[in-house]
Amino acid sequence: MSEEETILYPPRAAGNLLKRLAYIALSVSFISVSTTLWTDAGYLNIPVLTLVWALLLASGLLLIAATAIKPLRPNRRIDRIFRRKDIVGKILNKFSFVALALFFISTAESLAGTGVHGFVMAVSESALVVVAIALLLVSLSVKSGSRQMENLYLVLLLAGVAFLFAGIVSVLPQFGTDEIAIETYAAYLTLHGIDPYINRNMAGVFSFYHVPFYYLTPVLTGGFVHNLNYPGLSVILMMPAITGWIHSNYVLVFFNLASYPLLFYYYRRKNFTLIFPYAVLILFLNYNWIYYTAGGLTEIIWLFFLAASYVCRNRPLMSGMLYGLSLSSKQTAAAVLPFYLYFIYMEYEGSGRKFMQFILAGVMSFIATNLPFAIMGAGQWFFNIAGVAGQPIIGIGLGPSILSFAGFLPLNRIVFYALPVILTLGLLIIYIGHYSSMKYTLFAFPAIAFTFYYRLLLNYLVYWPFLILLLLPDLMEAVRSLPPAPERAGLSFPRFSPAEMLTERKIGVAAVLFILIGSGMAAGYGYAVAQHNPLRITGIDSYGDPFNIPGEITSMNVTVSYSPSASMEKEIPVYFRILINGAVVSANGMLWSAKNPVIRQGNTTLTIIPDTRIDYVPMRTSFRLIAYYGNLQAVYESAGAYISGIIPIYNPLMLKASYFNTSLPIGWYREGKGAGLKELAYVPGQMELGIKSGGGDTGFQDIKLINKGINMAYLAIEGYSINYSIRISSSGNSTGTHLSASGRLVS
């Protein structure tokens, strides 16, 4: 039987497959839409957030529906198309080639729109266009669907994605997350014989690499996370970056690129390559599949090793070793551990020998990659690795935990650490009880459990669809052996429902009761803990703008009340974050602090200011001010404020809106286009403006195009004078002009 016949015939198999692909694509799209809605609406828009949570749950349920071994009711219109055996393969292949070409053209245009120039960017943009043209030409070939065309598609895919990564990495900062900076610095310390799991050894990581503050993770007791909480392989893999061979981000790029040949290899082994282009397009529906790797999120490593373990599952030693490496790269792989172990045990048909080979190989590979660090200090290594999930860090993300950390409900954060565990155990009961029909849902369950995690970020959800796509050939093989479902004319969903799943056996009901009772107990405990809260914000006494940033609040006087019990600390430091009623500027919110944050019993008034320049609060914008320390939290709602008055000089410290040197300070504007602004810098007592001149008098023209944020009328009325000088230097044979002037300004 040919490959097309295997996948597309009988016609009902084609309809089953296309619907499952549609469910996976819809799941990926729901995740993308949820992220966009959360980013645009922010932390305080409960109606929009409710929609976000519904979409996230629907995304997980769609993955379950796509992987259940249940016959989907066929659709006569779809099946009629697939009876045209001579055109199906050609249409599918041509569409996939054209779609990927359009994707590369779009990304090339996006890279060009960044305004970043240079050799790498120019090559990346040009190469993406060339690859896109090649894909369009290949789509015209009459050999679409042949083995040669499939190989060529893979080569063009890898080339395009590689150049796309090169362009994106050249735009992004060296360390786009604190995680990859920590792992790289840990590799640096290890190569110098220093134990990276001793927290004090890691204290200098961010100053060493100059990581911007808004990439850091605030600790509830003050400061930022700098300790290494990831297993040994995460450090070992970053060692080539320390030796100067490659950039840290390219370690992640390698694993992202390797995931496509792995998927292609398994599809070819299963005679399923006709669907490979569509699997790739589904992944690209969420652009963060690419962007997160380029930006420094390391999830792609554990994903690759877990996927490779699944592919090699018929070889217990190899499969176990690869899963051990997955766990040793990041603990996220443990989210699927109970489901995967049961799946492996059933795959070996109860063979204790093979199962033990898998277990021992996994344990040995984990030990091998962690032994050097355990030898240096076993206690600290174990404490850091085991304590990663319960770190005392601020809550962020787009999950229902917003209700807790944004202060809508008095629930302690422990609730949203317990809920994923309770859900996992309940889903495991369902998985075991309904294994015959839910065998391949094992990678869908973590997506549902993570929805209720305290720090639900997109990287906890975006990678599971890859694993669902990987097991699709095995799923379809199981589905084709089932008797056909009743025929139906219209569009239909699978003959499968949560109600059916939970009532077929008593074990399903028991699992639901376990989840409900466990969740209720966790919520009750979290509510009780939150009630004993001695911290309260009694009010915001005044607002100010000492930094003279137009349209922004840069200072507040806040009164905090503290009533500790006999067993509590008598004085504590408090820290602040602000969640505005608007788009998310930073997942952390806006971090503010006082010069002396210590409070004692009674009322204390603190003057707080933003920690960084991205933490300014816009005027006339309502917000929630959150004071926190450890498990204590107080929330105060403000309708916003407007600060009036004449400002002599906007932003005299030249504070910028971003960390790029080419950006203008807040309140200063550029009109038109010139040779290019090099740098605006503040020196105590004077302002210096440096221009990168293109020759001739363009430097002088650029200076004239800078609209300096100085209130000339105010200076004149108050009797101030301003001294300024303009100096233009040039090289070569041309002479430079030096201008200076001073005197009383008039309105």
C-alpha positions, 0 to 999 in steps of 0.5 A: 500500500502506498503512503497516500493510501495508508494515510488517506484511505479509506476516506473516513481515515482522511476525515479523522486525520484532518479533523484531528489536525484542525483540533490541534491547530485550533488549540495552538491558535487559542493559546496565541489568542489568549496571550494577545488578549492578556497582553492587551488587556492587562492584569485587571480586566476580569471580563477579558481574563475570564475569556482568556482562561476559557480559551486556555482550558478549551485549548487543553480539551481540544488536545484531548479530543485530538488524541482520544482513540475514538472514531470521529463521525465522518463528513461526506463532503470531506470524504468525497474530496479524498476519493479523488486519489490523483489530486489529493497529494498534489493539492496538500503538498503545493499548499504547504510549500506556498504557505511556508514561502509566505511565512518566510516572506512575512518574517523577512519583512518583519526583520526589515521593519526592525530598523536594525542594519548590519551584515547578519541582518542583510544576509538573513533577510535576503536568504529568507526571500531566496528560500521563499522563492525556491519553495514557490518554484518547488510547489510548481513541480509535478513531482510534489509528494515524491520522496525527493520533494519531501527531502527538499522541503526539509532542507528548505525548511531548515535553511529558512528557519536557520536564517530566521533565527540569525536575524532575530538573534541579531536584534535581541539582547545577548540574554533575553531571560534571566534563566539563560544568563544564570545557566551561562554564568553557572557554566562559567563558574563550573569551568573555573572550578567553582560550585554554581549551586552555592547561592553566594557564588551566583550573586554576581551573575547579572552585573557580570552580564549586564542583564536589564532589570526587567528580565529579572525575577523578583523575590517576595523577600526582596532582591531578584532570583540569581541562584541556579535551580536547574539540573546539571545538563542545563549548565553543561550545554552552555559550556560551549558558549563560555569557550567562545565557540557559539552564542548561548542562544545558538545552543537553543537554536540548535535544538529547535532546528533538530526538532524538525528532522526528528519529527520528519524521521519519525513520520517517514518511519511511520509512512506519514510524511505527507502530513509533515508540512502541515505539522510544521505550519501548525507549530508556526501558528504560534510565532513564539515557537520561534521567538522564545528559542531566539529570546533565551527560553530553554524549554526546547531542550527538554522538549527535544530529549522527551520527543527523542525518548518517545521516538526510541521507546522500543529501545528501553535503554536509549529511551530511558537515557533520553528521558533522563537527559530531558529531566536533567535539562529542566524540571518541566519534563517531570510534569508528564512523568507519571503519565509517561511511566505508565505509558512506557510500562503498557508499551512493554506489555507488562515486561518488568525487565524492559521497564526496569531497563528504561528506569535504570537508564533514565536514572543513570543519565540523570546522575551522570549529568549531575554527579560533578555538581553533587560531588561539589556540594550534594546538599545545596544541589538537592535543595536548589533542584527540589525547591524550584517549584515553590520558590518565594517569587512574585506571581505573574502570568495569564492564568487564574492565579491572577485572582490571588496575586492581583488581590481580587480574592484572598487566596494564598499562593500555595493554592496555585502550587497545589492545584496543578498537583491535584489535577495531575493526580486526578487526571492520572487516575482517569488516564489509567482507568481509560487507557484503552481510549486515552493512551495517546492523551498523555502529552495533553494532560500537562497543558491542563494542569499548568493552566492553574499554575501560580506563574503560568507563562506561555512557555508552559503551554506552547510546546505540548502540541509538538509532542501531540503532532509527534504521536499522530501516526501512532494515534491514527494507526490505532484509530484505523483499527476501530469500527467506523462511526455513523456517517453524518453530513455536516461538520461534526466533532468527535463522538467523545465527551468529558461526560462519557469519559467520566461516567463509563467507569466508577474510577472516572467519578472517583477521579473527579471527586478527588479533584473537587475535594482536593481543590476545595481543601487547598482553596480553604487552606489558602483562604484561611492563611490569607485571612491572617494578614497584618499588612494593609495599605491605608492610603496614597497620600500624594503623587509626584514627578520628581524626575520631570517625566511628562505624563508620568507619575514617578513618586508616591507617598504611601502609608502602610499599616502593620499589626504583627502577632506575637509570633511574627517579626516586629519589623519587616521590609515591604516592597511594591508592585503596580498593576495598571488598568491597561496593557502589560508593559512587563510581566512583573508589573511595575516595581517600586521601592522605598529608600528605607523599606522597613516598617514597624507596628503601626502606621509608616509613611514611605516615599516610593519611586520606580525601580527602572524607567519602564516602571513609571505609571502613566497619569490618569490611569487607574491601578492597583498598588500591591505591598508585599513581603513573603506571604504577606500582601496588601492591595490598594486601588487608585483611580489614578492621578494627574500632576499639574505644574510647569516643568522647566526641563523635561527629564533632566537626567536623560532617562530613556524609555528602553535600554537601547542606546539609540533611543531618545530620552523620555520627553525628547523628540526627534523630527524628520530623518537625519544621519542617525542619533548616536547617543544622548547622555547626562553628565552632572551639570551639563547635557551632552548630545552626540551625533553620528554624522554622515558627513558634511553638515548632516551632523548639524542638521541632526542637532536641529532636528532634536526637539529638546524638552526645555520650557523656554518660557518658564526659564525666561519668566523665572530669570534663568539663563541657559548656556549651550554649545554646538560642536561639529567634528569631522574627519578627512579634508573637510573642516569642522565648525564649532559654534557656541552661544550663551545669554538670557532667554526671552519668551 
